[in-house]
Amino acid sequence: MDLAPLMIKRAYMTFLFPFAYSTKNRQKIGEVLLKEGFTFFTLNNTALENAFYGDTTIIHEELAQFFYPFLEDKLFPYDMNSPDFIRFSKAFYTQGSLHHLDSRIHYEITSIDVTLCPFGNGIITVRTNITDTPHDISDILNFIHYFRVLEAKLREEKGASHHFSFGHCSSTSELLFNYFIPYLQPFLQHQQDNSYEGLPFFEDERMYASAYLIAEKEADILPEHLFRLGQVDGRTPAGKPFISSTNAQYIAQYVQDHAHTRWAPNSYIITSAQAQMTLTNLPFEKCTHSIQEFMGTHYYNLFIHYFYKMMLLKLSYEYSEIKWGKDKLVVNELIELITKFSARYYFEEVIVRTEGREISQMLRKLFRINEHYVETKATLDSLYRTQEDQSDNRSNNLLFILTVFTVVSGIYGMNLVIEGWKDSSDFESIWSYTLFEWLAFITALSGIGLSLVLVCFTGFKTVQNMIRRYKK
């Protein structure tokens, strides 16, 4: 299938890298980032409006007015000790190039954000832009495809390398954690031998990509271009332009389901599970406000919904790891966690403006946020009821045993003492016990043993739970 070319004159890209950290290290991470030159982001610090976005200025007042107040104060706290979203940003403006076969694409890492989210989640944001445009859309998508892969494992992910004045790297993970943010790596959880497989919300070990692409003035934007944006279809491993479908009807249906066409035919926003791309054929002078929205309000719209997706996938993973019938405390903690998440952060409506709400609804749909939330709530409620039933059964069995001891003790007038026990050295008389004395003897020993077992078990579980909470 011959693919229509489309020259891209400017390309701004943002990559979201989710990670997990221990909440007990939250303050320490903040201190390390400040020491390494990061700045704690607050809306009242207007000096930051043009600090991290290249030639673009983000108006903080627009960010403040974009979200409902009940979410705004959590997204943009003024205290670094807040339990909500605390963002640290640093400008780099470091230029390098991505090599693949004979292709060279020069780009700049503009800035990096590290946002510590609630419940031990975090998101690293990497802002980049292409510096040697124009390029064909296949080259831009190829760059996005390879940059978002942290560790290349599949054939179509291998073959690219990053080259900077300080050295070259064979993977994006190596580039970030060896050169740009190495001090963050010790705090990351589930990363062993450069693997991110332990992160349930990290799909295919690839970052989520967002881009704003400016094509040539009044260039034809075709459905195949929009489809390739949503699928991040760049080039084949051999370097030829690639599209992952040849069915025109399928492509048209995909675009209809994934495109925000409010500003068509000049601008489109394509949203999928792996990328959110804006493509326009307007001249740069008419795009300045849209670029501000891309880096400001639209970025945070994507950010909060990506956080929702992370949290719900994390909860799904944790309840799938529960040992059946043994982790009532874990179930209670998960129920407490989703209750806190629902009450404080999870809202159906978060955006004030109409366009933002439309994009928000698309994100919720394509991230399957509502389905994940309903499924997680229902599963946890079912687990809790099952655990309660099992707990009731154990309580009934214990009550039965205690009732037996109470009845036997009552037969003896609440006194199980045998006359021969008064002399502690007379153990041979045991063999001369009557039937009732044997019954008293066995009842007393088993009662004492049961009491010791219950005390030891309760003490062990208490210590185990304390240690578990401390580690978390």
PEGIQUI-V484774 format. One record per backbone hydrogen bond with DSSP energy under -0.5 kcal/mol. NH is the residue of the N-H (numbers start at 1). CO is the residue of the C=O. Records with the same first field share a line. If there is no record, write none. Layout:
NH: CO, CO
//
This chain:
8: 135
9: 7, 214
10: 214
12: 212
13: 128
14: 210
15: 126
16: 208
17: 15, 124
18: 16
19: 122
21: 120
23: 472
25: 22
26: 23
29: 25
30: 26
31: 27
32: 28
33: 29
34: 30
35: 31
36: 32
37: 34
38: 33
39: 89
41: 87
45: 42
46: 44
48: 45
49: 46
51: 48
52: 48
56: 53
58: 49
59: 57
60: 58
62: 59
63: 59
64: 60
65: 61
66: 62, 63
67: 63
68: 350
71: 68
72: 68
73: 69
74: 71
75: 71
76: 72
77: 74, 85
82: 79
85: 74
86: 84, 116
87: 85
88: 114
89: 39
90: 112
92: 110
93: 109, 110
94: 109
96: 107
97: 163
98: 105
99: 97, 161
100: 103
101: 159
103: 100
105: 98
106: 104
107: 96
108: 129
109: 94
110: 108, 127
111: 127
112: 90
113: 125
114: 88
115: 123
116: 86, 114
117: 115, 121
120: 117
121: 118
122: 19
123: 115
124: 17
125: 113, 123
126: 15, 124
127: 111, 125
128: 13
129: 108
130: 11
131: 106
132: 106
134: 8
135: 8
137: 6
139: 136
140: 136
141: 137
142: 138
143: 139
144: 140
145: 141
146: 142
147: 143
148: 144
149: 146
150: 148, 205
151: 205
157: 154
158: 154, 155
161: 99
162: 169
163: 97
164: 167
165: 95
167: 164
169: 162
172: 149
173: 150
175: 171
176: 172
177: 173
178: 174
179: 175
180: 175, 176
181: 176
184: 181
185: 181, 182
187: 184
188: 185
189: 20
192: 190, 195
195: 192
198: 190
199: 196
200: 198
202: 199
203: 201
205: 202
206: 203
207: 148
208: 16
209: 274
210: 14
211: 276
212: 12
213: 278
214: 10
215: 213, 280
216: 7
218: 281
219: 216
222: 220
225: 222
226: 222
227: 223
228: 224
229: 225
230: 226
231: 227
232: 228, 229
233: 228
234: 232
236: 240
239: 236
242: 234
248: 246
251: 247
252: 248
253: 249
254: 250
255: 251
256: 252
257: 253
258: 254
259: 255
260: 269
261: 259
264: 261
266: 263
267: 263
268: 279
269: 260
270: 277
271: 258, 269
272: 275
276: 209
277: 270
278: 211
279: 268
280: 213
281: 266
286: 283
287: 284
288: 284
291: 287
292: 288
293: 289
294: 290
295: 291
296: 292
298: 293
299: 293
300: 296
301: 297
302: 298
303: 299
304: 300
305: 301
306: 302
307: 303
308: 304
309: 305
310: 306
311: 307
312: 308
313: 309
314: 310
315: 311
316: 312
317: 313
318: 314
319: 315
320: 316
321: 317, 318
322: 319
324: 322
326: 323
327: 323
331: 327
332: 328
333: 329
334: 330
335: 331
336: 332
337: 333
338: 334
339: 335
340: 336
341: 337
342: 338
343: 339
344: 340
345: 341
346: 341
347: 345
350: 348
352: 66
353: 66
357: 353
358: 354
359: 355
360: 356
361: 357
362: 358
363: 359
364: 360
365: 361
366: 362
367: 363
368: 365
369: 364
372: 368
373: 369
374: 370
375: 371
376: 372
377: 373
378: 374
379: 375
380: 376
381: 377
382: 378
383: 379
384: 380
385: 381
386: 382
387: 383
388: 384
389: 385
390: 386
391: 387
392: 388
393: 389
394: 390
395: 391
396: 392
397: 393
398: 394
399: 395
400: 396
401: 397
402: 398
403: 399
404: 400
405: 401
406: 402
407: 403
408: 404
409: 405
410: 406
411: 407
412: 408
413: 410
414: 409
415: 409, 412
421: 418
422: 419
423: 420
424: 422
426: 423
427: 425
430: 427
431: 428
432: 429
433: 430
438: 434
439: 435
440: 436
441: 437
442: 438
443: 439
444: 440
445: 441
446: 442
447: 443
448: 444
449: 445
450: 446
451: 447
452: 448
453: 449
454: 450
455: 451
456: 452
457: 453
458: 454
459: 455
460: 456
461: 457
462: 458
463: 459
464: 460
465: 461
466: 462
467: 463
468: 464
469: 465
470: 466
471: 467
472: 468
//
